[in-house]
Amino acid sequence: MSVSFDQELDCKNLSCPMPILKTKKAVDGLAVGQVLKMVATDPGSLPDVVAWCNKTGQELLAHEEDGGVFTFYIKRAK
């Protein structure tokens, strides 16, 4: 999958709630319309990121899983 992104965040080997906390901080540092690529290995990150995006109004452009590595593309919507 090829999604253009402005910043990358490596959350591999971090357990809940650290991936979502670091993601929030990174997204807060983006301008509206910019995209964060976040990579994690915690299987709980998938439901956490989906729920966080729905709750905060950020846009989850895409996500994928490959060999236990989860990649998310989150667009700052507001």
PDB file with one MODEL, atoms N, CA, C and O in Angstrom:
MODEL        1
ATOM      1  N   MET A   1       0.859  -1.181   0.000  1.00  0.00           N
ATOM      2  CA  MET A   1       0.000   0.000   0.000  1.00  0.00           C
ATOM      3  C   MET A   1       0.898   1.234   0.000  1.00  0.00           C
ATOM      4  O   MET A   1       1.877   1.316   0.742  1.00  0.00           O
ATOM      5  N   SER A   2       0.544   2.165  -0.831  1.00  0.00           N
ATOM      6  CA  SER A   2       1.343   3.382  -0.939  1.00  0.00           C
ATOM      7  C   SER A   2       0.487   4.595  -0.603  1.00  0.00           C
ATOM      8  O   SER A   2      -0.320   5.049  -1.414  1.00  0.00           O
ATOM      9  N   VAL A   3       0.678   5.105   0.597  1.00  0.00           N
ATOM     10  CA  VAL A   3      -0.019   6.307   1.037  1.00  0.00           C
ATOM     11  C   VAL A   3       1.053   7.342   1.357  1.00  0.00           C
ATOM     12  O   VAL A   3       2.021   7.049   2.058  1.00  0.00           O
ATOM     13  N   SER A   4       0.874   8.533   0.846  1.00  0.00           N
ATOM     14  CA  SER A   4       1.813   9.612   1.122  1.00  0.00           C
ATOM     15  C   SER A   4       1.632  10.078   2.569  1.00  0.00           C
ATOM     16  O   SER A   4       0.507  10.258   3.036  1.00  0.00           O
ATOM     17  N   PHE A   5       2.754  10.272   3.273  1.00  0.00           N
ATOM     18  CA  PHE A   5       2.654  10.705   4.669  1.00  0.00           C
ATOM     19  C   PHE A   5       3.701  11.771   4.953  1.00  0.00           C
ATOM     20  O   PHE A   5       4.706  11.884   4.252  1.00  0.00           O
ATOM     21  N   ASP A   6       3.441  12.552   6.002  1.00  0.00           N
ATOM     22  CA  ASP A   6       4.311  13.667   6.366  1.00  0.00           C
ATOM     23  C   ASP A   6       5.252  13.340   7.514  1.00  0.00           C
ATOM     24  O   ASP A   6       6.321  13.940   7.637  1.00  0.00           O
ATOM     25  N   GLN A   7       4.858  12.391   8.355  1.00  0.00           N
ATOM     26  CA  GLN A   7       5.660  12.042   9.528  1.00  0.00           C
ATOM     27  C   GLN A   7       5.453  10.563   9.822  1.00  0.00           C
ATOM     28  O   GLN A   7       4.378  10.016   9.573  1.00  0.00           O
ATOM     29  N   GLU A   8       6.497   9.914  10.358  1.00  0.00           N
ATOM     30  CA  GLU A   8       6.403   8.496  10.716  1.00  0.00           C
ATOM     31  C   GLU A   8       6.678   8.339  12.201  1.00  0.00           C
ATOM     32  O   GLU A   8       7.561   8.995  12.755  1.00  0.00           O
ATOM     33  N   LEU A   9       5.911   7.460  12.839  1.00  0.00           N
ATOM     34  CA  LEU A   9       6.047   7.198  14.268  1.00  0.00           C
ATOM     35  C   LEU A   9       6.211   5.698  14.469  1.00  0.00           C
ATOM     36  O   LEU A   9       5.359   4.917  14.046  1.00  0.00           O
ATOM     37  N   ASP A  10       7.295   5.294  15.107  1.00  0.00           N
ATOM     38  CA  ASP A  10       7.572   3.881  15.375  1.00  0.00           C
ATOM     39  C   ASP A  10       7.137   3.546  16.796  1.00  0.00           C
ATOM     40  O   ASP A  10       7.746   3.995  17.768  1.00  0.00           O
ATOM     41  N   CYS A  11       6.070   2.748  16.902  1.00  0.00           N
ATOM     42  CA  CYS A  11       5.573   2.313  18.212  1.00  0.00           C
ATOM     43  C   CYS A  11       5.744   0.803  18.387  1.00  0.00           C
ATOM     44  O   CYS A  11       5.062   0.189  19.207  1.00  0.00           O
ATOM     45  N   LYS A  12       6.655   0.208  17.614  1.00  0.00           N
ATOM     46  CA  LYS A  12       6.888  -1.229  17.742  1.00  0.00           C
ATOM     47  C   LYS A  12       7.420  -1.547  19.132  1.00  0.00           C
ATOM     48  O   LYS A  12       8.181  -0.780  19.721  1.00  0.00           O
ATOM     49  N   ASN A  13       6.995  -2.706  19.640  1.00  0.00           N
ATOM     50  CA  ASN A  13       7.410  -3.229  20.946  1.00  0.00           C
ATOM     51  C   ASN A  13       6.897  -2.399  22.120  1.00  0.00           C
ATOM     52  O   ASN A  13       7.395  -2.539  23.238  1.00  0.00           O
ATOM     53  N   LEU A  14       5.908  -1.538  21.881  1.00  0.00           N
ATOM     54  CA  LEU A  14       5.263  -0.804  22.974  1.00  0.00           C
ATOM     55  C   LEU A  14       3.902  -1.425  23.240  1.00  0.00           C
ATOM     56  O   LEU A  14       3.206  -1.835  22.311  1.00  0.00           O
ATOM     57  N   SER A  15       3.525  -1.492  24.511  1.00  0.00           N
ATOM     58  CA  SER A  15       2.229  -2.051  24.887  1.00  0.00           C
ATOM     59  C   SER A  15       1.239  -0.940  25.178  1.00  0.00           C
ATOM     60  O   SER A  15       1.613   0.203  25.440  1.00  0.00           O
ATOM     61  N   CYS A  16      -0.028  -1.303  25.125  1.00  0.00           N
ATOM     62  CA  CYS A  16      -1.117  -0.390  25.428  1.00  0.00           C
ATOM     63  C   CYS A  16      -0.883   0.213  26.811  1.00  0.00           C
ATOM     64  O   CYS A  16      -0.542  -0.527  27.733  1.00  0.00           O
ATOM     65  N   PRO A  17      -1.045   1.484  26.993  1.00  0.00           N
ATOM     66  CA  PRO A  17      -1.646   2.476  26.114  1.00  0.00           C
ATOM     67  C   PRO A  17      -0.625   3.329  25.351  1.00  0.00           C
ATOM     68  O   PRO A  17      -1.001   4.331  24.743  1.00  0.00           O
ATOM     69  N   MET A  18       0.656   2.951  25.374  1.00  0.00           N
ATOM     70  CA  MET A  18       1.698   3.813  24.810  1.00  0.00           C
ATOM     71  C   MET A  18       1.534   4.117  23.316  1.00  0.00           C
ATOM     72  O   MET A  18       1.720   5.269  22.926  1.00  0.00           O
ATOM     73  N   PRO A  19       1.195   3.140  22.460  1.00  0.00           N
ATOM     74  CA  PRO A  19       1.056   3.495  21.037  1.00  0.00           C
ATOM     75  C   PRO A  19       0.029   4.604  20.788  1.00  0.00           C
ATOM     76  O   PRO A  19       0.271   5.510  19.992  1.00  0.00           O
ATOM     77  N   ILE A  20      -1.107   4.528  21.466  1.00  0.00           N
ATOM     78  CA  ILE A  20      -2.151   5.534  21.218  1.00  0.00           C
ATOM     79  C   ILE A  20      -1.762   6.875  21.849  1.00  0.00           C
ATOM     80  O   ILE A  20      -2.087   7.927  21.300  1.00  0.00           O
ATOM     81  N   LEU A  21      -1.078   6.851  22.984  1.00  0.00           N
ATOM     82  CA  LEU A  21      -0.644   8.111  23.605  1.00  0.00           C
ATOM     83  C   LEU A  21       0.393   8.809  22.726  1.00  0.00           C
ATOM     84  O   LEU A  21       0.331  10.024  22.538  1.00  0.00           O
ATOM     85  N   LYS A  22       1.341   8.050  22.189  1.00  0.00           N
ATOM     86  CA  LYS A  22       2.351   8.634  21.304  1.00  0.00           C
ATOM     87  C   LYS A  22       1.722   9.106  19.993  1.00  0.00           C
ATOM     88  O   LYS A  22       2.134  10.117  19.425  1.00  0.00           O
ATOM     89  N   THR A  23       0.717   8.359  19.518  1.00  0.00           N
ATOM     90  CA  THR A  23       0.017   8.750  18.292  1.00  0.00           C
ATOM     91  C   THR A  23      -0.702  10.072  18.500  1.00  0.00           C
ATOM     92  O   THR A  23      -0.641  10.951  17.641  1.00  0.00           O
ATOM     93  N   LYS A  24      -1.378  10.222  19.624  1.00  0.00           N
ATOM     94  CA  LYS A  24      -2.087  11.470  19.916  1.00  0.00           C
ATOM     95  C   LYS A  24      -1.119  12.651  19.925  1.00  0.00           C
ATOM     96  O   LYS A  24      -1.396  13.698  19.340  1.00  0.00           O
ATOM     97  N   LYS A  25       0.017  12.469  20.595  1.00  0.00           N
ATOM     98  CA  LYS A  25       1.000  13.547  20.674  1.00  0.00           C
ATOM     99  C   LYS A  25       1.529  13.901  19.280  1.00  0.00           C
ATOM    100  O   LYS A  25       1.693  15.077  18.957  1.00  0.00           O
ATOM    101  N   ALA A  26       1.793  12.884  18.459  1.00  0.00           N
ATOM    102  CA  ALA A  26       2.311  13.123  17.113  1.00  0.00           C
ATOM    103  C   ALA A  26       1.280  13.823  16.235  1.00  0.00           C
ATOM    104  O   ALA A  26       1.617  14.755  15.504  1.00  0.00           O
ATOM    105  N   VAL A  27       0.018  13.376  16.305  1.00  0.00           N
ATOM    106  CA  VAL A  27      -1.043  13.997  15.500  1.00  0.00           C
ATOM    107  C   VAL A  27      -1.256  15.441  15.950  1.00  0.00           C
ATOM    108  O   VAL A  27      -1.481  16.319  15.116  1.00  0.00           O
ATOM    109  N   ASP A  28      -1.188  15.694  17.243  1.00  0.00           N
ATOM    110  CA  ASP A  28      -1.338  17.063  17.751  1.00  0.00           C
ATOM    111  C   ASP A  28      -0.273  17.992  17.171  1.00  0.00           C
ATOM    112  O   ASP A  28      -0.506  19.195  17.047  1.00  0.00           O
ATOM    113  N   GLY A  29       0.892  17.449  16.815  1.00  0.00           N
ATOM    114  CA  GLY A  29       1.969  18.251  16.266  1.00  0.00           C
ATOM    115  C   GLY A  29       1.873  18.468  14.762  1.00  0.00           C
ATOM    116  O   GLY A  29       2.665  19.220  14.194  1.00  0.00           O
ATOM    117  N   LEU A  30       0.914  17.821  14.112  1.00  0.00           N
ATOM    118  CA  LEU A  30       0.723  17.978  12.672  1.00  0.00           C
ATOM    119  C   LEU A  30      -0.211  19.132  12.362  1.00  0.00           C
ATOM    120  O   LEU A  30      -1.023  19.527  13.198  1.00  0.00           O
ATOM    121  N   ALA A  31      -0.094  19.664  11.173  1.00  0.00           N
ATOM    122  CA  ALA A  31      -1.059  20.649  10.690  1.00  0.00           C
ATOM    123  C   ALA A  31      -2.266  19.895  10.147  1.00  0.00           C
ATOM    124  O   ALA A  31      -2.151  18.738   9.744  1.00  0.00           O
ATOM    125  N   VAL A  32      -3.418  20.548  10.138  1.00  0.00           N
ATOM    126  CA  VAL A  32      -4.624  19.943   9.574  1.00  0.00           C
ATOM    127  C   VAL A  32      -4.338  19.542   8.126  1.00  0.00           C
ATOM    128  O   VAL A  32      -3.812  20.335   7.345  1.00  0.00           O
ATOM    129  N   GLY A  33      -4.689  18.308   7.779  1.00  0.00           N
ATOM    130  CA  GLY A  33      -4.464  17.796   6.435  1.00  0.00           C
ATOM    131  C   GLY A  33      -3.203  16.955   6.293  1.00  0.00           C
ATOM    132  O   GLY A  33      -3.052  16.229   5.310  1.00  0.00           O
ATOM    133  N   GLN A  34      -2.290  17.044   7.268  1.00  0.00           N
ATOM    134  CA  GLN A  34      -1.087  16.228   7.204  1.00  0.00           C
ATOM    135  C   GLN A  34      -1.387  14.798   7.670  1.00  0.00           C
ATOM    136  O   GLN A  34      -2.367  14.550   8.373  1.00  0.00           O
ATOM    137  N   VAL A  35      -0.519  13.867   7.259  1.00  0.00           N
ATOM    138  CA  VAL A  35      -0.741  12.445   7.518  1.00  0.00           C
ATOM    139  C   VAL A  35       0.408  11.865   8.343  1.00  0.00           C
ATOM    140  O   VAL A  35       1.583  12.114   8.074  1.00  0.00           O
ATOM    141  N   LEU A  36       0.031  11.088   9.348  1.00  0.00           N
ATOM    142  CA  LEU A  36       0.982  10.362  10.191  1.00  0.00           C
ATOM    143  C   LEU A  36       0.947   8.886   9.814  1.00  0.00           C
ATOM    144  O   LEU A  36      -0.121   8.285   9.703  1.00  0.00           O
ATOM    145  N   LYS A  37       2.126   8.318   9.619  1.00  0.00           N
ATOM    146  CA  LYS A  37       2.245   6.859   9.463  1.00  0.00           C
ATOM    147  C   LYS A  37       2.714   6.329  10.811  1.00  0.00           C
ATOM    148  O   LYS A  37       3.789   6.699  11.283  1.00  0.00           O
ATOM    149  N   MET A  38       1.917   5.467  11.432  1.00  0.00           N
ATOM    150  CA  MET A  38       2.270   4.884  12.720  1.00  0.00           C
ATOM    151  C   MET A  38       2.398   3.381  12.554  1.00  0.00           C
ATOM    152  O   MET A  38       1.532   2.734  11.966  1.00  0.00           O
ATOM    153  N   VAL A  39       3.491   2.829  13.079  1.00  0.00           N
ATOM    154  CA  VAL A  39       3.756   1.396  12.984  1.00  0.00           C
ATOM    155  C   VAL A  39       3.821   0.837  14.402  1.00  0.00           C
ATOM    156  O   VAL A  39       4.512   1.380  15.263  1.00  0.00           O
ATOM    157  N   ALA A  40       3.084  -0.268  14.634  1.00  0.00           N
ATOM    158  CA  ALA A  40       3.022  -0.870  15.967  1.00  0.00           C
ATOM    159  C   ALA A  40       3.014  -2.392  15.858  1.00  0.00           C
ATOM    160  O   ALA A  40       2.705  -2.953  14.806  1.00  0.00           O
ATOM    161  N   THR A  41       3.357  -3.045  16.962  1.00  0.00           N
ATOM    162  CA  THR A  41       3.304  -4.503  17.014  1.00  0.00           C
ATOM    163  C   THR A  41       2.256  -4.994  18.003  1.00  0.00           C
ATOM    164  O   THR A  41       1.982  -6.193  18.051  1.00  0.00           O
ATOM    165  N   ASP A  42       1.674  -4.122  18.778  1.00  0.00           N
ATOM    166  CA  ASP A  42       0.632  -4.490  19.742  1.00  0.00           C
ATOM    167  C   ASP A  42      -0.667  -4.771  18.996  1.00  0.00           C
ATOM    168  O   ASP A  42      -1.212  -3.868  18.361  1.00  0.00           O
ATOM    169  N   PRO A  43      -1.188  -6.024  19.058  1.00  0.00           N
ATOM    170  CA  PRO A  43      -2.426  -6.333  18.337  1.00  0.00           C
ATOM    171  C   PRO A  43      -3.614  -5.482  18.792  1.00  0.00           C
ATOM    172  O   PRO A  43      -4.569  -5.299  18.037  1.00  0.00           O
ATOM    173  N   GLY A  44      -3.558  -4.967  20.009  1.00  0.00           N
ATOM    174  CA  GLY A  44      -4.620  -4.104  20.506  1.00  0.00           C
ATOM    175  C   GLY A  44      -4.618  -2.730  19.872  1.00  0.00           C
ATOM    176  O   GLY A  44      -5.555  -1.954  20.061  1.00  0.00           O
ATOM    177  N   SER A  45      -3.569  -2.422  19.120  1.00  0.00           N
ATOM    178  CA  SER A  45      -3.491  -1.102  18.498  1.00  0.00           C
ATOM    179  C   SER A  45      -4.564  -0.919  17.428  1.00  0.00           C
ATOM    180  O   SER A  45      -5.021   0.203  17.208  1.00  0.00           O
ATOM    181  N   LEU A  46      -4.977  -1.995  16.757  1.00  0.00           N
ATOM    182  CA  LEU A  46      -6.004  -1.855  15.723  1.00  0.00           C
ATOM    183  C   LEU A  46      -7.315  -1.325  16.294  1.00  0.00           C
ATOM    184  O   LEU A  46      -7.793  -0.290  15.828  1.00  0.00           O
ATOM    185  N   PRO A  47      -7.918  -1.988  17.283  1.00  0.00           N
ATOM    186  CA  PRO A  47      -9.159  -1.418  17.822  1.00  0.00           C
ATOM    187  C   PRO A  47      -8.940  -0.078  18.523  1.00  0.00           C
ATOM    188  O   PRO A  47      -9.820   0.783  18.509  1.00  0.00           O
ATOM    189  N   ASP A  48      -7.767   0.100  19.134  1.00  0.00           N
ATOM    190  CA  ASP A  48      -7.477   1.366  19.826  1.00  0.00           C
ATOM    191  C   ASP A  48      -7.416   2.533  18.848  1.00  0.00           C
ATOM    192  O   ASP A  48      -8.000   3.585  19.112  1.00  0.00           O
ATOM    193  N   VAL A  49      -6.723   2.370  17.727  1.00  0.00           N
ATOM    194  CA  VAL A  49      -6.585   3.454  16.756  1.00  0.00           C
ATOM    195  C   VAL A  49      -7.931   3.756  16.102  1.00  0.00           C
ATOM    196  O   VAL A  49      -8.281   4.921  15.914  1.00  0.00           O
ATOM    197  N   VAL A  50      -8.681   2.720  15.756  1.00  0.00           N
ATOM    198  CA  VAL A  50     -10.006   2.928  15.155  1.00  0.00           C
ATOM    199  C   VAL A  50     -10.904   3.702  16.122  1.00  0.00           C
ATOM    200  O   VAL A  50     -11.560   4.665  15.723  1.00  0.00           O
ATOM    201  N   ALA A  51     -10.934   3.288  17.382  1.00  0.00           N
ATOM    202  CA  ALA A  51     -11.779   3.958  18.386  1.00  0.00           C
ATOM    203  C   ALA A  51     -11.303   5.391  18.623  1.00  0.00           C
ATOM    204  O   ALA A  51     -12.122   6.303  18.737  1.00  0.00           O
ATOM    205  N   TRP A  52      -9.984   5.596  18.697  1.00  0.00           N
ATOM    206  CA  TRP A  52      -9.453   6.933  18.939  1.00  0.00           C
ATOM    207  C   TRP A  52      -9.791   7.872  17.780  1.00  0.00           C
ATOM    208  O   TRP A  52     -10.184   9.018  18.002  1.00  0.00           O
ATOM    209  N   CYS A  53      -9.641   7.393  16.557  1.00  0.00           N
ATOM    210  CA  CYS A  53      -9.978   8.224  15.397  1.00  0.00           C
ATOM    211  C   CYS A  53     -11.456   8.591  15.400  1.00  0.00           C
ATOM    212  O   CYS A  53     -11.816   9.740  15.147  1.00  0.00           O
ATOM    213  N   ASN A  54     -12.307   7.618  15.685  1.00  0.00           N
ATOM    214  CA  ASN A  54     -13.754   7.893  15.744  1.00  0.00           C
ATOM    215  C   ASN A  54     -14.080   8.898  16.836  1.00  0.00           C
ATOM    216  O   ASN A  54     -14.917   9.778  16.638  1.00  0.00           O
ATOM    217  N   LYS A  55     -13.431   8.778  17.985  1.00  0.00           N
ATOM    218  CA  LYS A  55     -13.712   9.654  19.125  1.00  0.00           C
ATOM    219  C   LYS A  55     -13.209  11.076  18.899  1.00  0.00           C
ATOM    220  O   LYS A  55     -13.857  12.040  19.307  1.00  0.00           O
ATOM    221  N   THR A  56     -12.042  11.206  18.241  1.00  0.00           N
ATOM    222  CA  THR A  56     -11.419  12.528  18.110  1.00  0.00           C
ATOM    223  C   THR A  56     -11.705  13.198  16.777  1.00  0.00           C
ATOM    224  O   THR A  56     -11.402  14.378  16.601  1.00  0.00           O
ATOM    225  N   GLY A  57     -12.287  12.456  15.829  1.00  0.00           N
ATOM    226  CA  GLY A  57     -12.603  13.034  14.535  1.00  0.00           C
ATOM    227  C   GLY A  57     -11.450  13.020  13.545  1.00  0.00           C
ATOM    228  O   GLY A  57     -11.534  13.638  12.483  1.00  0.00           O
ATOM    229  N   GLN A  58     -10.366  12.315  13.886  1.00  0.00           N
ATOM    230  CA  GLN A  58      -9.251  12.190  12.935  1.00  0.00           C
ATOM    231  C   GLN A  58      -9.644  11.147  11.885  1.00  0.00           C
ATOM    232  O   GLN A  58     -10.523  10.320  12.126  1.00  0.00           O
ATOM    233  N   GLU A  59      -8.997  11.189  10.733  1.00  0.00           N
ATOM    234  CA  GLU A  59      -9.373  10.306   9.631  1.00  0.00           C
ATOM    235  C   GLU A  59      -8.343   9.181   9.469  1.00  0.00           C
ATOM    236  O   GLU A  59      -7.171   9.434   9.190  1.00  0.00           O
ATOM    237  N   LEU A  60      -8.799   7.940   9.647  1.00  0.00           N
ATOM    238  CA  LEU A  60      -7.950   6.779   9.409  1.00  0.00           C
ATOM    239  C   LEU A  60      -8.031   6.469   7.922  1.00  0.00           C
ATOM    240  O   LEU A  60      -9.022   5.912   7.450  1.00  0.00           O
ATOM    241  N   LEU A  61      -6.984   6.831   7.187  1.00  0.00           N
ATOM    242  CA  LEU A  61      -6.989   6.671   5.731  1.00  0.00           C
ATOM    243  C   LEU A  61      -6.852   5.212   5.334  1.00  0.00           C
ATOM    244  O   LEU A  61      -7.506   4.752   4.398  1.00  0.00           O
ATOM    245  N   ALA A  62      -5.997   4.481   6.051  1.00  0.00           N
ATOM    246  CA  ALA A  62      -5.748   3.081   5.712  1.00  0.00           C
ATOM    247  C   ALA A  62      -5.026   2.412   6.870  1.00  0.00           C
ATOM    248  O   ALA A  62      -4.392   3.070   7.695  1.00  0.00           O
ATOM    249  N   HIS A  63      -5.137   1.094   6.913  1.00  0.00           N
ATOM    250  CA  HIS A  63      -4.335   0.320   7.857  1.00  0.00           C
ATOM    251  C   HIS A  63      -4.081  -1.042   7.236  1.00  0.00           C
ATOM    252  O   HIS A  63      -4.859  -1.533   6.418  1.00  0.00           O
ATOM    253  N   GLU A  64      -2.967  -1.639   7.649  1.00  0.00           N
ATOM    254  CA  GLU A  64      -2.612  -2.960   7.145  1.00  0.00           C
ATOM    255  C   GLU A  64      -1.838  -3.712   8.213  1.00  0.00           C
ATOM    256  O   GLU A  64      -1.293  -3.120   9.144  1.00  0.00           O
ATOM    257  N   GLU A  65      -1.801  -5.027   8.058  1.00  0.00           N
ATOM    258  CA  GLU A  65      -1.066  -5.880   8.981  1.00  0.00           C
ATOM    259  C   GLU A  65      -0.199  -6.811   8.156  1.00  0.00           C
ATOM    260  O   GLU A  65      -0.666  -7.416   7.191  1.00  0.00           O
ATOM    261  N   ASP A  66       1.051  -6.924   8.533  1.00  0.00           N
ATOM    262  CA  ASP A  66       1.970  -7.803   7.818  1.00  0.00           C
ATOM    263  C   ASP A  66       2.927  -8.425   8.825  1.00  0.00           C
ATOM    264  O   ASP A  66       3.808  -7.754   9.363  1.00  0.00           O
ATOM    265  N   GLY A  67       2.740  -9.710   9.068  1.00  0.00           N
ATOM    266  CA  GLY A  67       3.644 -10.423   9.970  1.00  0.00           C
ATOM    267  C   GLY A  67       3.664  -9.893  11.379  1.00  0.00           C
ATOM    268  O   GLY A  67       4.717  -9.858  12.015  1.00  0.00           O
ATOM    269  N   GLY A  68       2.520  -9.480  11.877  1.00  0.00           N
ATOM    270  CA  GLY A  68       2.441  -8.966  13.244  1.00  0.00           C
ATOM    271  C   GLY A  68       2.804  -7.502  13.384  1.00  0.00           C
ATOM    272  O   GLY A  68       2.873  -6.983  14.498  1.00  0.00           O
ATOM    273  N   VAL A  69       3.038  -6.830  12.268  1.00  0.00           N
ATOM    274  CA  VAL A  69       3.323  -5.392  12.292  1.00  0.00           C
ATOM    275  C   VAL A  69       2.119  -4.670  11.702  1.00  0.00           C
ATOM    276  O   VAL A  69       1.710  -4.940  10.573  1.00  0.00           O
ATOM    277  N   PHE A  70       1.563  -3.756  12.474  1.00  0.00           N
ATOM    278  CA  PHE A  70       0.378  -2.994  12.077  1.00  0.00           C
ATOM    279  C   PHE A  70       0.814  -1.604  11.645  1.00  0.00           C
ATOM    280  O   PHE A  70       1.551  -0.924  12.359  1.00  0.00           O
ATOM    281  N   THR A  71       0.352  -1.186  10.470  1.00  0.00           N
ATOM    282  CA  THR A  71       0.688   0.136   9.949  1.00  0.00           C
ATOM    283  C   THR A  71      -0.608   0.925   9.754  1.00  0.00           C
ATOM    284  O   THR A  71      -1.571   0.435   9.165  1.00  0.00           O
ATOM    285  N   PHE A  72      -0.605   2.147  10.259  1.00  0.00           N
ATOM    286  CA  PHE A  72      -1.772   3.020  10.194  1.00  0.00           C
ATOM    287  C   PHE A  72      -1.387   4.330   9.526  1.00  0.00           C
ATOM    288  O   PHE A  72      -0.293   4.850   9.741  1.00  0.00           O
ATOM    289  N   TYR A  73      -2.298   4.861   8.712  1.00  0.00           N
ATOM    290  CA  TYR A  73      -2.134   6.175   8.103  1.00  0.00           C
ATOM    291  C   TYR A  73      -3.280   7.042   8.606  1.00  0.00           C
ATOM    292  O   TYR A  73      -4.442   6.820   8.263  1.00  0.00           O
ATOM    293  N   ILE A  74      -2.938   8.028   9.422  1.00  0.00           N
ATOM    294  CA  ILE A  74      -3.940   8.862  10.082  1.00  0.00           C
ATOM    295  C   ILE A  74      -3.776  10.298   9.619  1.00  0.00           C
ATOM    296  O   ILE A  74      -2.704  10.892   9.736  1.00  0.00           O
ATOM    297  N   LYS A  75      -4.863  10.841   9.089  1.00  0.00           N
ATOM    298  CA  LYS A  75      -4.866  12.225   8.607  1.00  0.00           C
ATOM    299  C   LYS A  75      -5.466  13.123   9.691  1.00  0.00           C
ATOM    300  O   LYS A  75      -6.549  12.858  10.213  1.00  0.00           O
ATOM    301  N   ARG A  76      -4.734  14.189  10.014  1.00  0.00           N
ATOM    302  CA  ARG A  76      -5.264  15.136  10.998  1.00  0.00           C
ATOM    303  C   ARG A  76      -6.403  15.904  10.349  1.00  0.00           C
ATOM    304  O   ARG A  76      -6.210  16.624   9.369  1.00  0.00           O
ATOM    305  N   ALA A  77      -7.587  15.739  10.908  1.00  0.00           N
ATOM    306  CA  ALA A  77      -8.789  16.338  10.316  1.00  0.00           C
ATOM    307  C   ALA A  77      -9.173  17.646  11.000  1.00  0.00           C
ATOM    308  O   ALA A  77      -9.863  18.478  10.411  1.00  0.00           O
ATOM    309  N   LYS A  78      -8.726  17.828  12.240  1.00  0.00           N
ATOM    310  CA  LYS A  78      -9.068  19.071  12.935  1.00  0.00           C
ATOM    311  C   LYS A  78      -8.055  19.357  14.012  1.00  0.00           C
ATOM    312  O   LYS A  78      -8.167  20.362  14.713  1.00  0.00           O
TER     313      LYS A  78
ENDMDL
END
